[in-house]
Every structure is written in C-alpha cells, then in structure tokens.
Amino acid sequence: MNQFILTDINRPVEQLTSKVSSAEISLAGASHWSVKKRTLQGGVSTGVDVVEIDNGALCLSLLPTRGMGIWKGEYQGHSLGWNSPVKNPVHPQWVNLTDRNGLGWLSGFNELMCRCGLSSIGPPGNDKGGNPLENPLPLHGRIANLPADNLSVEIDERGDGTISVTGIVNECGLFTSQLQLKSTLRTTAGSNKFQIEDEIKNTSSKPAEFQLLYHTNIGEPFLEEGTTFHAAMKEISPRDTTAAEGIETWKTFGPPETGFAEQVYFFDLLANEFNKSQVLLKNKTGDLGLSMTIAKEQLPYFILWKNTQATADGYCVGLEPATNYPNHRSFERQQNRVQALQPNETYCTSLEIAIHTSVDEVTKVETEIAKLQERLKPVIHSKPQTNISSSE
C-alpha cells in the first residue's frame, strides 16, 4: 500500500504531493492512470481545489473544497453530471446559505454528486425541537460548502489495482454539533465503477443528531426523452400534489420542457440477500445506463428528483439515497427517522455507481432488479402520505 498526502494543515507545502501516476506505480488493470490535484483560478471558482482521478477508463473530478463532492466525470466518451445553470464549482466563500430565505445553497449547486447534511437536510426553516443556535436551518445543510483539511491518496497494487482518495471535513462550532465526515472515493484501475465510503463521527462529548443525503445528479446523455428509471421497491409516495399529478408516469422521462415543475418521489426500496438495493437509469435505446447500488441498512430511504426543465435551466434527474427523507428536520424527528450518534460514535455508509455502455450490460442490471421485484408487489400511493411527506 502506497500513501501520498495531498492536503494537511499540519504539514509544510513542500511535504505534500500534487500528482501520482502510472509513471511511478504500475497497476495491472490499466496501463495509464493518474491522480492530480490542481487549484482553479477565475471568478467564483478561484481557490477551489480539484482532484482529477483517472483509473484508465473512468475519470472523476473530486472537489475537496466543496465537502468532497464530485463535480463531473467521463467514461468512454460519455459525460457524467448535468448542465447546471451554475457552470463551474463555486468556492464556499461565495455561497451565502442564508440568502433567499435559506435557499443560498442553490448558488453553488452543480455537482454530479454532492452531500446534503450533516446536521440537517431538506427545506430551510427553524427547528423548534433542535439546537436554537443552529436556526434557521439552511436548505440541505452545510457540509457541501465546507472544505476538507486533510486529503490523501492510497494506491493498492493487489489485483487490478485500487485508487482511493480520502478526505476529512469537519462541520462543527462552539455550542453546536461537532460532526466529522471522513470520505473515501475508491475505484479499481480500468473499471466502469466507483465506490463512496463515508464515516460520520460525533466528536462531541454530547449526543448529536445527524442527517445525510447523496444528491446524485444525472443529465444528458443518460437522461433524454424516453429514459426510464428502474427500482425494486416496497413503496413509492409522491412528495406533494405536483408529484402526485405525475404518479402514472413516475418511471419515465420527457424531453426538456420550459417551466417544468420538479416532481419528487419517496421510496422504500427492496434489498437483496446481501442487504443491497439497486436502481438503474436507462436511456431510450437501452444501450446506455447508470446504476447505483446502496447498502440498505445504512441508507434506508431513497428519493427520485425529476427536474426535466429546459436544458439551459438544468435538465436533470436526481438519484438520492439517504438516512431519512428530505422533509424538515422537525417532521422527520416526529417520524423517528432522524439518526443520533453518541459521543465518539461513528456511522458508516457505502454506495457504488457504475456506468453501462451496451445493451447486454444494461439488460443484466434491469433483469436483476425485475427479479427482486417479483418477491413483492409494490404499493404505489397516488397521493402524499402524512407519515412520509410533510408537503401537500
């Protein structure tokens, strides 16, 4: 195992690494691979660190400055991500979370994957049952706009070879929660997939609530008119009346549409014998797809965000596994869905994203999901459920 330090506030700059590649270490799975760190310059992106991970087939751009989110990716010429109105990564100093009545988070939202949390997810507002010093809660929390203060790369030469990038982000303050995210992005050399493995630790001497949602955002070419979503599930419920209007077509997607109102659906997914849930986004012709495999016990709730607005306005679908539904924290607490950590306790999560570029690959995943669904007939609610959603 080879380790390289990219960022460490306790080390002088001359002891840090900015690049490691196949020029130094050979991996069986790919003749050429690399991990490079660079800093963006210009406009609101000035000062944003990007770690570019190339496993020889799959490329990902990691943003340690933005809570270890993933800006974008590419696999075999297929772009991963979406065309957000926010074109480039925004340094957290330019994101005022309290702006626009708590919707300031949207000013920096353009990643392929960003985390929501750690103290809260969901809409902004005051939480009378929480710590008053944390009010008002901003949209989707603070973690996506906090930088990592420690960043390292590990290269494991065993097998095909594994590339891992780990960062530590602290969401803490005097008299408020003290939560730490240790996040690892891992990929095998030459593969079509990557894993996210997170540890959330309460570093305080007191118990602390936490919430976590992975806002994974996919646009073209995976999303197009005729794209379909596949999931084996126990139950699906529309978040509100707008989503209820589209419940008959919840699994299909239309073309970009100016003025489209977002539709959000809450799922309780089925898990296989390994306690894993799987979802699939499949293009119209069935020769391109993106799947997500989720540890159901760790991330028991799933949200589908249909946002098929005009391309210029953010044509996108969100695949969002979470520790709870993204209602206001006070509502989720009433439903006993808010997680709590004891002092020094750690909560672990894991998920995998894979890209499929042939009919055979896509069909294999679709068949696995269909077979799992055969075990149970799903409940499809036509209206919002009062125990699932606080919106009507």
N, C-alpha and C positions, 0 to 999 in steps of 0.2 A: 504493500500500500504506500503510495506516494502522496504527500500533502504539501500544498502550496498556499500561502497566506496572501490574499488579495487586499484585504482591509483589516486593520486592527488599530484602534485608537491608542493602544499601549506600545506600539512598535514604531520606530522611525521609518520614514518612507523608503529609505534605501534597503530595508529588510523585506519589502513587500514585492510581490510578483504581479506582473500585468499580463503575462502570456505563458501558456504551457501548451505543447502540441506534440504531434507525432514525430517532430524533429528530435524531441528528447526521449519520448517513451513510445514504444510500438504496442499497438493493440490489435489482436487477431481479427476483430470484427470490421476494421476499417483501415485502409492504407493511409488515409489522411484524416485527421481530426484536430480540433483545437478548442481552447478556451481563452478568450481575450477580453480584457477589461479596458474600456475607454470612457471618457467623460465628454458629454455633449456640450457644445458651445452655441449660443444663439437664442435670443428671446427667452421665453419662459422655460426652455429646456436647459439653459445654462446651469452647469453643475450637476446634472443628472448622470449618475454612473450607469453604464450598460455593460453587462457581461454577456458576450456572444459565445454561445455553446454550439459547436458543430460536431456531431457524432459521426460524420462521414456521409450521412444521408439526411438527417434531420437537423435543422438549425433553429435555435431559440434565442431570443433576446431577453435576458433577465434584468429586472430593474431593482437592484438593492436599495436605491434611493427612495423607491416607492413601495416599501413594505414587502419586498421580494416578489412582486408581481411579475408577470410575463407579458412583455409589450407585444411581441409578434413572433411568428415562426414561418418556416417553409419546409415542405417535404416534396421532393421530386417535382419541383416547379409549382406546387400548389401552396398558395399563401394561407397562413393560419392567422386568424384575427378578424378584424372588421374595419369598415371605413367610418370611423367615428368623426363627428364634427370637430372634435379635439384631435388635431392631426399628429401631434408629437407628444412625447412624455413631458409632463408639467412638473417642475420642481415643487415640492410641498410648500415652499415659502410663498408661492403664488396662489395657493388654494386656501381660501378662507372658508372653513367648514360651516361657519355661522351665516355666510352670505345667503341671500334669497330665502330667508326664513328657514335656514338649516339645510338648504339644498346645494351648498357650495361644493360638495363632493363631486358633483357632476362636471365641474370645471376642469377636472383632471382625469376624467374617465375615458380611457381609450385602449385599455389593455385587452389582450387575448384572455388573460386570467388575472383577476385581482381579488384580494381577500376583503371581505366585509367583517367587521368586528374591531377589537376583541371584546370590548365591554358591551357593545350593542351592535345590532344590525336592524335594518328596517327603516321606517319613516322617522323624521325628526319630531321632537317634542319633549315635553317634560315627563319624567317618570317619577310619580309621587312615591312609589314604593322603593326607589333606589336611593343612591347617594345624592343628596341635593347639590353637592359640589360638581357633579357630572352633568347637571342640567344646564341648558337644554341639550338633549342628545342630538347629534347631527345625523343626517342621512348616512346609513351604513357604517357608522363608526369612524375610527381614526387610523386604524392600522395601515391602510393603503397609502397614507400620507406621512408615514414615519420611516426614516432611513435605518438601514442596518449599520451597526457599529462594529461588526465582526463578520468577515467573509472569507471562506476558504474553499479550496478545490481539492478533491481526493481522486486519484486515479488508481483503479484496481485492475491489475493486469491479468487476473484469472479469467478463464473462459474467453469470451469475445472481448472482454474489457469493459469496465464501467466507469463513467464520468459522473461525479457528484459535486454539486456546488451547494454549500451550506452557509446560511446567514442567520444572524441573531438580531431581532428587533425588539426593543423594549417600549411597551405602552404603559407608562407609569407617571405618577405625580404625587406630591405630598398631599396627604389626606384623601387620596382617591385610590382606585385599583392599581395594583402593581402586577402587570401581566407581561410575560415574556414569550415571544414566538421564536422558536428555533426551526427553521425551514430548510429542507433539503430537496433540491431538484436532482433527479437521478435518471440517467439514460445509458443504455447499452450501445456500444460502438456499432454503427451500421444499422441500427434498428429503426422501426417506424413508430416508436412509442417513448413516453417518458412518464416518470412517477413523481408525485409530490408527497413527501412525508413530513408532517408537521408535529411539533411538540409545543403545547401551550402550558406554561408553568405559572402558578401563582407564587410570586416571590415575596409576598407579604406575610406578616405574622397573623393575619386575619383571613377568614374565608372570603372568597370572591366569586361573583357570578362572571360568566363569560359566554359569548356567542360567536359563531364563526360560520361564514358562508363563502363558497368559492364561486365568484361571479365569472363564469367562463363564457366568452362571447365569440360567436362564430358568424361570419358573413360569407360573401361570395368567395370561392366558387362552390362551397358546400351548401350554402343557402341560395335557393333560387325558386322560381315558381315551379311547384311540383315536388319540392323537397318534402320528405316525411320524417317524423320522429317516432322512434320505437322504444318501448319500455315495458317490461313485465311489472305489473302493479297490483296492489290490493285495492287502491282507491285513488280517485282524482277528484279535485274540487276546484271550481273557479274561484279566484280571489274576490271578485266583485261582480257587479251586474254587467260591466263591459265585457269581462271574460266569459260570463255566462251566455252572452249573446253569440259567442263563437264556440260553444262547447261541442257542437256537432262536427266541427272541423278542427278540433284541438290538435290533431296529429299532422295536419297538412299546412303548407305554407304557400302564400300567394306571392305575386311579384311586388316589387317596391311600389308603395302607394302613398302619395302625398296626403298627410293628415291622418294616417292610420293611428288609432288609439291603442296603446300597448295592451296586451292580454296576458294575464299571469295565471298559471295553474299550479296548484299544490298537490304533490303526490306522496303516497306511501308505497314505496317500491317493494317488490318481492325480492328475496335473496335466494341464491342457490345453496348447495350443500356446504359451500365454503364461506357462507355468510357474505357473499359479494352480490351487489346489484350491478346491472349493466344497462346502459342506454346507448342509442345509436341515432345519429343524424345521417340520412341517406339522400343523395341527390336524385333528381328526377329519373335519370337513366340507370341508376343503381350501380354505377361503376366508380363512385367516389363516396366515401363515408368517413365519419369521425365517431369513435366510440369512447365512452367513459366507463370505467369500472370503479366501483365505490365500495369501501368497507362499510356495510350497512349498520353495523353495531356502533361505529364511530360517527357516522354521518347519516342518521336515520331518516332525514327529510330531504325532499327533492323539489325543486321549483323549475318550471319551464316559463321562460320570458319570451313572448312573441312580440317583436318590435319591427314589423315589416314596413317601416316608414320609407319614404323616398331615399334613394342611395345617398344623396347629399346630407340627409338628416340622420343617418345611422341605421341602415338596413341590417338587421341583426337578430339572432336568436341567442338567448342565454340558457345555458345548462348549469344548474346551480345546486349542488349538494350542500347540505348544511346541518348544523346541530339542532336547528329549530326553524320554524317558518319565519319569514321576514315581516311579521307584524310588529307593532310597537312592543317594546320590551315589557311594559306593564301587562299587556294582554297575554303575552307568551308566558310570563310568570304565573298568571292566573290559571293557565292551562298546564302548568308543571312541565314546561318544555325548556326552561332556562337551565343550563348546566351550572353547577357550582363546584369550585375547587377549594379544598382545604389548604392550609398553609404548606407551601413547598410541594403540593400535589401537581402532577403533570397529566395532561390529557393528550392522547396521540390520535392523529388522523392520517389516512392514506387514500390516495386515488391514483388512477392511471388513465392517461389519454393516449389513444392510438389512432393512426391515420391509415385508411384502407383505400387502395387505388386500383382495385379490379372488382369485377362482378363476383368472382369466387370469394374474395376476402369479405366483401360486404355481405354477401348472402350467408356466409358462415356465421357472422355475428347475429344477423337478423334471425336465423334459424334457432340459434341458442336462446335468444330472447323469447321467441314464439313457443318453444318447448317448455320453458319455465312458466309462461303464462297459462299453459294447458292445465297446470295444477289448480288454478283458481280462477273463477270468473270475476273480473274486476267490478267494483262499484263505481259508476260514473255519475256524479252528482250534477244535476242541471242548474243548481243554484248554490251560492255560497253557503257554507256550513258554519253555524255560530261558534262551534268549538274549534274550527280550523282557521277561520279568517275573521278579522275584525272589521273588514270592509264590506259594504253592501251596495 
